[in-house]
Amino acid sequence: MGAKDSKPCCITYEDAFKRVTNAEFKRLQDAFKRASTLAGFMTQMTFIREVMGDGIPMKLAEHMFVAFGGTSRGVSFKDLLCGLVLLTKGTQEEKMRFIYGLYANETGSHVHKEDMVRLVQVTEGGYLPEAVANCFLDNEKVTYEDFREWLRMHQDATAVTRWLLQEQRTMMLTNESETPTFYQTLAGVTHLEELDIIELEKRYWILKAYSKSGKFDRETFTPLVSPPVPHGVCQGLFDAFDENRDNHIDFKEMACGISACCRGPVLERHKFAFKIFDTEQCNQLSRAQLVAMLAAMIAVEQDHPYMDCTSRAVADPEAIADEILQEYDPERRQFLTREDYLVWTLRKSLPNAFLRLLFQVCHVVLGLKPSTKEDEFNVIAEWVAREERRGLQVGQTVYLIEMSWWRLWKDWVKYVPSPVQTEPLPGNGILGSPRKNKYLKRYAGYTAHEDNPNVVGTNFTPVARDDAVSLSSCGSSDTLVLSNGSYGGSRPGSRTPSPAPMLFENGCLQLSAGSMPSSSSRLPLPQKPGAVDNNSLIVPNAQKVMMLTSEGGRLKQSSPGNLMPGRDFQLVPEPVWKTLSQWYGGSPALPRSVIPNSKHNPIPELELYPITLRLLRHQAPAKQAPGPVSWQDTPAYVPLQSAIPRRYVAYMAAFSRWTTVKQIYDYLCSRLRIRYEDMRLWRFIDENSMDLLEDEELSLEELRIDDNQQILIEVRNKDLTWPEEMSSLVKNRTSRKTTSRPTERGATGLNNLGNTCFLNSALQCVSNTRPLTQYFTQGLHLYELNR
């Protein structure tokens, strides 16, 4: 019993798949996704808690986990499905074989009496039924054939046999009462789909893991959203999610806040924005709160990546607040109600940029997957463009994405299919028919409150015919460029480019008349990109040693020189990389740091090629039994481990050229769990060229440590000696033995063993006291012995 390895199930996955309905399979698959790890396995504790429940004894649940096919990694979905189908829809013979597997040994060849008695007593509360003893009358080991015959005659022998063989319909794969699950209930009260809530829960646990307190509190929330959210708004945004004001955001609060902020009608979105600045929750804003809100909205609008530089005039929030209060507060009460705020948002475009930012934060930071490809492109493209406009900052970390994948992704999200047109468009334009106008409103983000008050969108205006997308925007440019020269990203008060109408014909896309020079030009249908694959950017690790740092690998050198952004890769901020890797998957992650150009020059520089170090360790010597020590002709202490320790490449690590020795010490001590005082670093070139790195304030650049330099990590022995010192002593003693010059007695002294320096000094003084030394060497002390 207690096998570490899994036992094969009695039925195959193909057989189990045929016995369940599509609804049951989908329900089980969704439940497994919620409870499984990122590697696709359900851990033993999750299996016991979620599958077995509280009614199954712990010891039996552990054996059930092994019988289901569980290993140290967990149980896979296929094995779990086979086990559940066997328990709920298996035949009598299959269940008897499953019961035999619970009690059998690791190989499944027999059931031992002692193992079965131990498990039965656990399930029976310490009681051993008499029928169990009848199973082992002839032998204490029973094969499957004998066990099956006994089980047919004693189906009520134990609680497990009664549960699986006698009680009918005690277990079902789905609940016939159709009681809504937590996810279905939450989807019913929000604008989110059940699948959205499942994915949000996974991101919630990842975000919660960043917290030192174990809760998604404000200290964890603020660094995630700021920037781009202004720092002064973070407290109000956190409180808007934290409905019960318990200083942390639970999953239900996060889901409801995201629903109101992203998927609800535009009126609900403005209410959520109002709640951010209504710190007193009184449904009204004082003048100070109104000024703070306007200052934040102006800052967000000025920070919009696609806003014209000429229109970035700094507005005065005080003056705007006075105008609002003068219009909506005739009684001079010096506050703005929520109803008046909502009326003001219908007439002004200033709040729309703030709503767009919240929309992006909920997708990029909090993990909501966009409902359309257009939303996905706008969210990612605007976030990247905003960071590009800000420029690189020292200490910032950016990620690399292989350029061909980036182009494939842009082609995929920019493609907006339209219904097949069999008749010519009226008016020879894209706005020629009411049906086409409806199509544009749906896909171009057009919002018209007079048409539908629940339309989701932000201050978009209908596009004109001369705003058609130019053909160059379908290429590899980072932003969508209109034919009139403006950016394709929407901004307050600007026109949004409409998608060029496309026709699907013979497996190709054909632009309609007027959008391309020739109506016979064809474009291939864009394909959805797979997982991000950055392996083409890095050099394969031929040494197969462990990488201590997380830079992802050493970048290749292209033929003209180093790799170049825009040609070989695309730079994206860290939140964008995490979001795309969550939506599409991808590896390896290639983070790179922004460093100053020099130690005294604050100009930021992206370090694509950090210094890679080869870290050496000493191989632990084989333990040897201590032998006798001869003190004759021995000028020094003979170490028990006289062999020179072998050095080998244990790790690879990459550090910035401005990383100091102290920072490397701290990182290695934390990473390898070595005490600071028990480690020394050496620059190792060969046996005769080693330099101890003692000045901790110097950087790798100042020490002139090049790429692929070998650094020896020396760890102090348990007897407080250093391996390199002992190795040096052994080599010195060997060289003295080989020389022909005799060694003078007492000239060398004794070796220090770490804490014996005072004892060695005293012995050296006594040894160099000539009368005393002659007294012992000439044997005069023998006359003083009492016989």
C-alpha positions in Angstrom: 0.0 0.0 0.0 1.0 3.6 -0.3 2.5 3.4 -3.7 4.3 6.4 -4.8 3.6 5.8 -8.5 0.2 5.9 -10.0 -1.8 2.8 -10.8 -3.4 2.3 -14.2 -7.2 2.9 -14.3 -9.5 0.0 -15.3 -10.9 1.9 -18.3 -9.3 3.9 -21.1 -9.8 7.6 -21.8 -11.5 6.8 -25.1 -14.0 4.5 -23.3 -14.6 7.1 -20.6 -15.2 9.9 -23.2 -17.9 7.8 -24.9 -19.8 7.3 -21.6 -20.3 11.0 -20.9 -22.4 13.6 -22.6 -21.1 16.8 -24.1 -22.5 18.8 -21.3 -21.0 16.6 -18.7 -17.6 16.7 -20.4 -17.7 20.5 -20.7 -18.7 20.9 -17.1 -15.9 18.6 -15.9 -13.3 20.3 -18.1 -14.2 23.8 -16.9 -14.1 22.6 -13.3 -10.6 21.0 -13.8 -9.3 24.2 -15.4 -10.4 26.2 -12.3 -8.7 23.8 -9.9 -5.6 22.7 -11.8 -2.1 24.2 -11.9 -0.5 26.0 -14.8 1.1 22.7 -15.8 -2.3 21.1 -16.2 -2.3 18.9 -13.1 -4.6 18.8 -10.0 -2.5 18.5 -6.9 -3.3 15.9 -4.2 -4.7 18.3 -1.7 -6.9 19.9 -4.3 -8.1 16.4 -5.3 -9.0 15.6 -1.8 -10.7 18.8 -1.1 -12.6 19.4 -4.4 -13.2 15.8 -5.6 -13.4 13.6 -2.6 -14.9 16.2 -0.2 -15.1 16.1 3.6 -16.9 12.8 3.9 -14.0 10.7 2.8 -11.3 9.8 5.4 -8.0 11.3 4.6 -6.1 8.0 4.3 -8.7 6.6 1.9 -8.7 9.8 -0.1 -4.9 9.5 -0.5 -5.3 5.9 -1.9 -8.1 7.1 -4.1 -5.8 9.7 -5.5 -3.2 7.1 -6.4 -5.9 4.8 -7.8 -7.1 7.7 -10.1 -3.6 7.9 -11.5 -2.1 10.6 -9.3 1.6 11.2 -9.1 3.9 13.6 -7.3 3.0 16.2 -10.0 -0.7 15.6 -9.6 -3.5 13.9 -11.6 -4.2 14.8 -15.2 -7.6 15.5 -16.6 -7.7 12.3 -18.6 -6.9 10.2 -15.5 -9.4 12.1 -13.5 -12.1 11.6 -16.1 -11.4 7.9 -16.2 -11.7 7.6 -12.5 -14.9 9.6 -12.2 -16.6 7.7 -15.0 -15.6 4.4 -13.4 -17.1 5.4 -10.1 -20.3 6.8 -11.5 -20.9 4.8 -14.7 -18.6 1.8 -14.4 -19.7 -1.8 -14.5 -19.7 -4.2 -11.6 -16.6 -5.9 -12.8 -14.7 -2.6 -13.3 -15.6 -1.4 -9.8 -14.4 -4.7 -8.3 -11.1 -4.3 -10.1 -10.9 -0.7 -8.8 -11.5 -1.8 -5.2 -8.8 -4.4 -5.7 -6.5 -1.6 -6.8 -7.2 0.3 -3.6 -6.0 -2.5 -1.4 -3.3 -4.1 -3.7 0.4 -3.5 -3.4 2.4 -1.2 -5.7 2.7 -3.7 -8.5 -1.0 -4.8 -8.2 0.0 -8.5 -8.0 -1.8 -9.3 -4.7 -3.5 -7.8 -1.6 -1.6 -8.2 1.6 -3.7 -8.8 4.7 -1.9 -6.2 6.9 -2.4 -3.5 4.3 -6.0 -4.2 3.8 -6.7 -4.4 7.5 -5.0 -1.1 8.1 -7.1 0.7 5.4 -10.4 -1.0 6.4 -9.9 0.1 10.0 -9.5 3.7 8.8 -12.8 3.6 6.9 -14.7 1.7 9.6 -13.6 3.8 12.5 -11.2 1.2 14.0 -13.6 -1.7 13.6 -12.6 -4.7 11.5 -15.5 -6.7 10.0 -15.4 -10.5 10.3 -15.8 -10.9 6.6 -12.4 -9.3 6.0 -10.7 -12.1 7.9 -12.5 -14.7 5.8 -10.7 -13.3 2.7 -7.3 -14.5 4.2 -8.2 -17.9 5.6 -5.7 -19.8 3.3 -3.0 -17.2 2.8 -2.1 -13.7 3.8 -1.6 -12.7 0.2 -4.7 -12.8 -2.2 -4.6 -12.5 -5.9 -7.3 -10.7 -8.0 -9.2 -13.9 -8.9 -9.5 -15.0 -5.2 -10.3 -11.4 -4.1 -13.1 -11.1 -6.8 -14.7 -14.3 -5.6 -14.6 -13.2 -2.0 -16.0 -9.7 -3.0 -19.0 -11.2 -4.9 -20.0 -13.1 -1.8 -19.3 -10.1 0.6 -20.4 -7.0 -1.2 -21.4 -5.5 2.2 -18.1 -6.3 3.9 -16.8 -2.7 4.2 -18.1 0.8 3.7 -16.1 1.1 0.5 -17.6 -2.0 -1.0 -21.1 -1.0 0.0 -20.6 2.5 -1.4 -19.4 1.3 -4.8 -21.2 -2.0 -5.3 -24.6 -1.9 -3.5 -25.7 1.8 -3.2 -27.2 2.9 -6.5 -26.8 6.5 -7.8 -24.8 7.8 -4.9 -22.5 9.7 -7.2 -23.3 11.7 -10.3 -21.0 13.7 -12.7 -23.4 16.6 -12.8 -26.1 17.9 -10.4 -29.5 17.2 -11.8 -31.0 20.0 -9.8 -29.0 22.4 -12.0 -28.1 24.6 -9.0 -26.1 27.5 -10.4 -22.4 27.4 -9.6 -20.5 30.4 -8.1 -19.3 31.4 -11.6 -22.8 31.1 -13.1 -24.2 33.2 -10.3 -21.6 35.9 -10.6 -22.1 35.9 -14.4 -25.8 36.4 -13.8 -25.3 39.6 -11.8 -22.5 41.1 -13.9 -21.9 41.8 -17.6 -19.2 39.1 -17.7 -19.4 35.6 -19.2 -18.7 32.5 -17.1 -15.5 31.9 -19.0 -14.3 35.5 -18.3 -14.9 34.9 -14.6 -12.9 31.7 -14.6 -9.9 33.4 -16.3 -10.2 36.4 -14.0 -10.0 34.1 -10.9 -6.7 32.7 -12.1 -5.3 36.2 -12.6 -6.7 37.2 -9.2 -4.7 34.5 -7.4 -1.5 35.5 -9.3 -2.0 39.2 -8.2 -2.7 38.1 -4.7 0.5 36.2 -4.6 2.4 39.4 -4.9 1.1 40.6 -1.6 3.2 40.4 1.6 0.0 40.2 3.7 -1.6 37.5 1.7 -4.4 39.8 0.6 -5.0 42.0 -2.5 -4.5 45.2 -0.5 -3.7 48.7 -1.6 0.1 48.3 -1.2 -0.1 45.5 -3.8 -2.7 47.3 -6.0 -1.0 50.6 -6.4 2.3 49.6 -8.1 0.4 47.4 -10.5 -1.8 50.3 -11.9 0.5 53.3 -11.4 1.7 54.3 -13.9 -0.3 54.8 -16.1 -3.0 55.7 -13.6 -2.0 58.9 -11.7 -0.7 58.2 -8.3 -3.2 60.5 -6.6 -6.1 58.5 -8.1 -4.9 55.0 -6.9 -6.5 55.3 -3.5 -9.9 56.2 -4.9 -9.7 53.5 -7.6 -8.9 51.0 -4.9 -11.8 52.1 -2.8 -14.1 51.9 -5.9 -13.3 48.2 -6.2 -13.3 47.6 -2.4 -17.1 47.9 -1.9 -17.1 46.8 1.8 -14.1 49.0 2.8 -12.2 46.1 4.5 -8.9 47.3 3.0 -8.6 44.5 0.5 -10.2 43.5 -2.8 -11.8 40.0 -2.8 -12.5 38.2 -6.1 -16.2 39.1 -6.2 -15.4 42.8 -5.8 -12.8 42.7 -8.5 -15.2 41.0 -10.9 -18.0 43.4 -10.2 -15.7 46.4 -10.6 -14.3 45.1 -13.9 -17.9 44.5 -15.1 -19.0 48.1 -14.3 -15.8 49.5 -15.7 -15.5 47.6 -19.0 -18.6 45.6 -20.0 -21.5 47.6 -18.7 -23.3 50.4 -20.5 -21.6 53.7 -20.8 -23.8 55.2 -18.1 -22.6 52.6 -15.6 -19.0 53.3 -16.6 -19.4 57.0 -15.8 -20.9 56.0 -12.4 -17.9 53.9 -11.6 -15.6 56.8 -12.5 -17.6 59.1 -10.3 -17.3 56.7 -7.4 -13.5 56.9 -7.7 -13.5 60.6 -6.6 -16.5 60.4 -4.3 -14.4 59.4 -1.3 -17.2 60.0 1.2 -19.7 57.9 -0.7 -22.4 60.6 -0.6 -23.2 60.8 -4.3 -21.8 64.3 -4.6 -18.4 65.9 -5.2 -17.2 68.9 -3.3 -15.3 71.6 -5.1 -12.0 70.2 -3.9 -13.0 66.7 -5.1 -14.2 68.1 -8.4 -10.9 69.9 -8.9 -8.9 66.7 -8.1 -11.1 64.8 -10.6 -10.6 67.3 -13.4 -6.8 67.5 -12.7 -6.6 63.7 -13.0 -8.7 63.6 -16.2 -6.6 66.4 -17.8 -3.4 64.6 -16.9 -4.7 61.3 -18.5 -5.9 63.2 -21.6 -2.5 64.9 -21.9 -0.8 61.5 -21.6 -2.9 59.9 -24.3 -0.4 58.4 -26.9 -2.4 59.6 -30.0 -3.1 63.1 -28.9 -1.7 65.8 -31.2 1.2 67.7 -29.7 -0.3 71.0 -30.9 -3.4 70.4 -28.8 -1.6 69.6 -25.6 -2.5 73.0 -24.0 -2.6 72.7 -20.3 -6.1 73.3 -19.0 -6.8 74.9 -15.6 -8.9 72.5 -13.5 -9.9 75.4 -11.1 -11.4 77.3 -14.0 -13.2 74.3 -15.4 -14.6 73.5 -11.9 -15.9 77.0 -11.6 -17.6 76.7 -14.9 -19.2 73.4 -14.0 -20.5 74.7 -10.6 -21.8 77.8 -12.2 -23.9 75.8 -14.7 -25.0 72.9 -12.5 -25.0 74.5 -9.0 -27.2 77.6 -9.3 -27.9 77.5 -5.5 -24.1 77.9 -4.8 -24.0 74.8 -2.6 -20.4 74.2 -3.9 -20.9 70.5 -4.8 -21.8 68.5 -7.9 -24.3 65.7 -7.7 -23.9 62.4 -9.5 -26.9 63.1 -11.7 -25.4 66.5 -12.8 -22.1 64.8 -13.4 -23.7 62.3 -15.7 -25.4 65.1 -17.7 -22.0 66.9 -17.9 -20.3 63.8 -19.4 -22.8 63.7 -22.2 -21.7 67.1 -23.4 -17.9 66.9 -22.7 -15.2 64.6 -24.0 -12.8 65.0 -21.1 -14.1 61.9 -19.1 -13.7 59.6 -22.1 -9.9 59.4 -22.0 -10.2 58.5 -18.4 -12.7 55.7 -19.2 -10.4 54.4 -21.9 -7.5 54.2 -19.4 -9.6 52.3 -16.9 -10.7 50.0 -19.7 -7.0 49.3 -20.5 -6.1 48.7 -16.9 -8.8 46.2 -16.4 -7.5 44.2 -19.4 -3.8 44.6 -19.1 -3.4 44.5 -15.3 -6.4 42.7 -14.0 -6.5 40.1 -16.7 -9.9 40.6 -18.5 -9.7 39.1 -22.0 -11.1 41.5 -24.7 -14.4 40.6 -26.2 -13.4 41.7 -29.7 -10.2 41.8 -31.7 -10.6 45.6 -32.1 -10.6 46.0 -28.3 -7.5 43.8 -28.1 -5.6 45.9 -30.6 -6.6 49.2 -29.1 -5.7 48.1 -25.6 -2.3 46.7 -26.4 -1.4 49.3 -29.1 -2.3 52.3 -26.9 -0.4 50.9 -23.9 2.7 50.3 -26.0 2.4 53.7 -27.7 2.1 55.5 -24.3 5.2 53.9 -23.0 7.1 54.7 -26.2 6.1 58.3 -25.9 7.3 58.5 -22.3 10.7 57.0 -23.4 13.0 54.7 -21.5 13.6 55.3 -17.8 16.6 54.1 -15.8 15.5 51.1 -13.8 12.7 50.2 -16.1 12.3 46.6 -17.4 11.0 46.0 -20.9 10.4 42.7 -22.7 11.3 41.5 -26.2 8.8 39.9 -28.6 10.0 38.2 -31.8 9.1 40.5 -34.7 7.4 38.0 -37.0 5.0 37.0 -34.2 4.3 40.7 -33.5 3.4 41.3 -37.1 1.3 38.3 -37.3 -0.6 39.4 -34.1 -1.2 42.9 -35.6 -2.5 41.5 -38.8 -4.9 39.2 -36.9 -6.3 41.8 -34.5 -6.6 44.5 -37.3 -8.6 42.2 -39.6 -12.4 42.9 -39.2 -14.5 40.8 -41.5 -17.6 42.1 -43.1 -20.6 40.3 -44.5 -20.2 39.1 -48.1 -21.6 41.7 -50.4 -23.3 40.4 -53.6 -24.7 43.7 -54.8 -22.7 47.0 -55.4 -22.6 49.4 -52.6 -24.9 52.4 -53.1 -23.2 55.6 -53.7 -19.8 53.9 -54.3 -18.8 54.5 -50.7 -18.7 52.8 -47.3 -21.4 55.0 -45.8 -23.9 54.6 -48.6 -26.5 52.4 -46.9 -28.2 52.3 -43.5 -27.2 48.7 -43.1 -23.5 49.7 -43.6 -23.9 52.4 -41.1 -25.1 49.9 -38.5 -22.1 47.7 -39.3 -19.7 50.6 -38.8 -21.3 51.5 -35.5 -20.7 48.0 -34.3 -17.1 47.6 -35.4 -15.7 51.1 -35.4 -16.7 51.9 -31.8 -19.3 54.5 -32.8 -21.4 55.6 -29.8 -24.8 57.3 -30.3 -26.9 57.8 -27.2 -29.9 58.7 -29.3 -29.8 55.3 -31.0 -29.1 53.1 -28.0 -28.4 54.4 -24.5 -26.7 51.2 -23.5 -24.1 51.2 -26.3 -20.6 50.6 -24.9 -18.0 53.1 -26.2 -16.3 56.4 -25.7 -17.0 59.7 -27.5 -16.5 58.5 -31.1 -17.9 60.4 -34.0 -18.9 59.0 -37.4 -16.1 58.8 -39.9 -16.0 60.6 -43.1 -15.3 58.9 -46.5 -11.8 60.5 -46.7 -10.7 58.8 -43.5 -10.3 55.4 -45.1 -7.4 53.3 -43.8 -4.3 53.5 -46.0 -2.8 50.3 -47.3 0.4 51.1 -45.5 -1.3 50.6 -42.1 -1.6 46.9 -42.8 2.1 46.4 -42.8 4.6 46.4 -39.9 4.1 49.9 -38.6 3.6 50.2 -34.9 0.6 52.5 -35.1 -2.4 52.6 -37.5 -1.7 55.6 -39.8 -4.6 57.2 -41.6 -4.3 58.4 -45.1 -4.4 62.0 -43.9 -1.3 61.5 -41.7 -2.9 61.3 -38.3 -2.6 58.4 -35.9 -5.1 55.6 -36.0 -5.7 55.4 -32.3 -8.8 57.2 -31.1 -8.5 60.3 -29.1 -11.1 62.7 -27.6 -12.5 64.9 -30.4 -10.9 63.0 -33.2 -12.3 60.8 -35.8 -11.9 57.1 -35.6 -10.8 55.3 -38.7 -13.4 52.9 -40.0 -12.3 49.5 -41.2 -12.0 49.2 -44.9 -14.8 47.0 -46.2 -13.5 43.6 -47.2 -15.0 40.9 -49.4 -14.3 37.2 -48.9 -13.9 35.4 -52.1 -12.1 32.1 -53.0 -10.3 32.0 -49.7 -8.8 35.5 -50.0 -9.8 38.9 -48.8 -10.5 41.5 -51.4 -10.8 45.2 -50.6 -13.8 47.0 -52.0 -13.6 49.5 -54.8 -11.9 52.7 -53.9 -9.8 51.3 -51.0 -7.1 49.8 -53.3 -5.6 50.8 -56.6 -6.8 47.6 -58.2 -10.0 45.6 -57.5 -8.2 42.4 -58.4 -5.6 42.7 -55.6 -5.9 39.9 -53.0 -4.7 39.6 -49.4 -4.3 36.3 -47.6 -6.6 35.6 -44.7 -4.8 36.4 -41.5 -4.3 33.5 -39.1 -4.6 33.6 -35.4 -1.1 33.6 -33.9 0.0 30.8 -31.7 2.2 31.0 -28.6 4.9 33.6 -28.6 8.1 31.9 -29.5 11.3 33.9 -28.8 13.7 31.1 -29.3 14.9 32.5 -32.6 16.3 35.5 -30.7 18.5 33.7 -28.3 21.6 31.5 -28.5 20.9 27.9 -27.5 22.5 26.9 -24.2 24.9 24.2 -25.3 26.3 23.7 -21.8 23.0 22.7 -20.3 23.7 24.4 -17.0 21.2 26.1 -14.7 20.6 29.8 -15.3 20.3 31.7 -12.0 19.0 34.9 -13.5 15.8 35.3 -15.4 16.9 37.2 -18.5 15.7 34.3 -20.7 19.0 33.7 -22.6 21.8 35.3 -24.5 20.6 37.2 -27.5 22.1 36.3 -30.9 24.3 38.6 -32.9 22.7 39.4 -36.3 24.8 39.7 -39.5 25.0 43.5 -39.6 25.6 43.7 -35.9 23.5 43.4 -32.8 19.7 42.8 -32.9 17.7 45.9 -33.6 14.2 46.9 -32.2 11.6 47.2 -34.9 13.6 44.9 -37.2 14.2 41.8 -35.1 12.0 42.3 -32.1 9.3 44.6 -30.6 9.8 46.2 -27.1 6.8 46.0 -24.8 6.3 46.9 -21.2 6.2 44.2 -18.6 2.3 44.3 -18.1 1.8 43.9 -21.9 4.1 40.9 -22.0 2.4 39.2 -19.1 -1.0 39.9 -20.7 -0.1 38.5 -24.1 1.6 35.5 -22.5 -1.6 34.8 -20.6 -3.8 35.2 -23.7 -1.6 33.3 -26.1 1.1 31.6 -24.1 4.7 32.1 -24.8 8.3 31.5 -23.9 11.0 32.3 -23.1 10.5 35.6 -21.5 13.3 38.1 -22.4 13.3 40.9 -19.9 16.0 43.6 -20.4 16.9 46.5 -18.1 17.3 50.2 -18.8 20.6 51.4 -17.3 22.5 54.7 -17.4 24.9 55.2 -20.3 27.8 55.6 -17.9 28.2 55.9 -14.1 28.1 59.7 -14.3 25.8 60.0 -17.3 22.0 59.8 -16.6 21.1 59.1 -20.2 19.1 55.9 -20.3 20.2 53.0 -22.4 18.6 49.6 -23.0 21.1 46.9 -22.2 20.3 44.1 -24.6 23.5 42.2 -23.9 24.2 42.0 -20.2 27.5 40.4 -19.0 27.1 36.6 -18.8 29.2 35.0 -16.1 30.1 31.4 -15.7 29.9 30.5 -12.0 32.2 27.8 -10.8 31.7 25.7 -7.6 33.9 23.2 -5.8 32.9 19.6 -6.2 32.3 17.9 -2.9 35.2 15.5 -2.3 34.5 11.9 -1.4 34.7 11.2 2.3 37.8 9.2 3.4 38.5 7.5 6.6 41.2 9.3 8.6 44.6 7.4 8.5 47.5 7.5 10.9 49.6 10.6 11.0 53.4 10.4 11.3 55.0 13.4 13.0 58.5 12.7 11.9 59.8 14.9 9.2 56.4 16.7 9.0 56.9 20.4 9.1 53.2 21.2 8.8 49.7 19.9 9.7 48.6 17.1 7.3 44.9 17.7 6.3 42.6 14.8 6.2 41.3 15.8 2.8 44.5 16.3 0.9 43.1 16.2 -2.6 42.7 19.4 -4.5 39.0 20.2 -4.9 37.8 20.0 -8.5 36.1 23.1 -10.0 33.2 22.8 -12.4 30.7 25.2 -14.1 27.6 25.0 -11.9 25.6 28.0 -13.1 25.2 30.7 -15.6 24.1 34.2 -14.6 23.8 37.6 -16.4 24.3 40.9 -14.7 24.3 44.5 -15.8 27.7 46.0 -16.4 27.0 48.5 -13.6 26.2 45.8 -11.1 28.5 46.0 -8.1 30.3 43.2 -6.4 28.1 43.8 -3.3 24.9 43.3 -5.4 26.2 40.1 -6.8 27.1 38.9 -3.3 23.6 39.7 -2.1 21.9 38.0 -5.1 23.9 34.8 -4.9 23.5 34.6 -1.1 19.7 34.9 -1.5 19.5 32.6 -4.5 21.8 29.9 -3.3 20.9 30.3 0.4 24.5 30.8 1.5 25.4 33.0 4.4 27.3 36.2 3.4 30.3 35.5 5.7 30.6 31.9 4.3 31.1 32.9 0.7 33.9 34.5 -1.3 34.1 35.3 -5.0 37.2 34.9 -7.2 37.9 36.0 -10.7 39.2 32.7 -12.1 41.3 32.6 -15.2 43.4 29.5 -14.6 45.1 27.7 -11.7 47.9 30.3 -11.4 45.7 33.4 -12.1 43.0 34.0 -9.5 41.9 37.3 -8.0 39.7 37.7 -4.9 36.9 40.2 -5.5 37.2 42.2 -2.2 36.2 45.8 -3.2 32.4 45.5 -3.1 31.8 48.9 -4.4 33.3 48.3 -7.8 31.1 47.3 -10.7 31.8 44.7 -13.3 32.6 47.5 -15.8 35.2 49.0 -13.5 36.7 45.5 -12.7 36.9 44.9 -16.5 35.1 41.7 -16.2 34.2 40.6 -19.7 31.5 38.4 -21.1 31.8 34.6 -20.3 34.2 35.4 -17.5 34.6 32.6 -15.0 33.7 33.5 -11.4 34.5 31.0 -8.6 32.0 30.7 -5.7 34.0 29.6 -2.8 32.0 28.3 0.2 33.6 27.9 3.6 34.0 24.3 4.9 32.3 23.0 8.0 35.6 23.2 9.9 35.8 26.9 9.0 38.6 26.4 6.5 38.5 27.7 2.9 38.8 25.2 0.1 41.2 27.4 -1.9 43.5 27.9 1.1 43.7 24.2 1.9 44.3 23.5 -1.8 47.2 26.0 -1.8 48.7 24.5 1.3 48.5 21.0 -0.3 50.2 22.2 -3.4 52.9 24.0 -1.4 53.7 20.9 0.6 53.9 18.8 -2.5 56.3 21.2 -4.1 58.5 21.2 -1.0 58.7 17.4 -1.0 59.9 17.4 -4.6 62.7 19.9 -4.0 66.2 18.7 -3.1 66.9 21.5 -0.6 66.4 20.2 3.0 63.8 21.9 5.1 64.9 23.4 8.4 62.9 22.1 11.3 60.7 24.7 13.0 61.0 27.2 10.1 57.6 26.6 8.7 55.3 26.3 11.7 51.8 25.0 11.7 48.8 25.7 9.4 45.9 27.7 10.6 42.7 25.7 10.8 40.4 28.7 11.0 40.3 29.2 14.8 43.7 27.9 16.0 45.9 30.9 15.2 46.6 31.7 18.9 47.5 28.1 19.6 49.8 27.9 16.6 51.5 31.1 17.6 52.2 29.8 21.0 53.6 26.6 19.7 55.8 28.5 17.3 57.2 30.5 20.1 57.9 27.5 22.2 59.5 25.7 19.1 61.9 28.6 18.5 63.1 28.7 22.1 66.4 26.9 21.4 67.3 25.5 24.9 63.8 24.1 25.3 63.8 22.6 21.8 67.3 21.0 22.3 66.0 19.7 25.6 63.4 17.6 23.8 65.3 16.8 20.5 68.3 15.5 22.4 66.2 13.3 24.6 67.2 15.0 27.9 63.6 14.9 29.1 63.9 11.1 29.3 66.1 11.5 32.4 63.3 13.4 34.2 60.7 10.7 33.7 59.5 8.9 36.8 59.7 5.2 36.1 
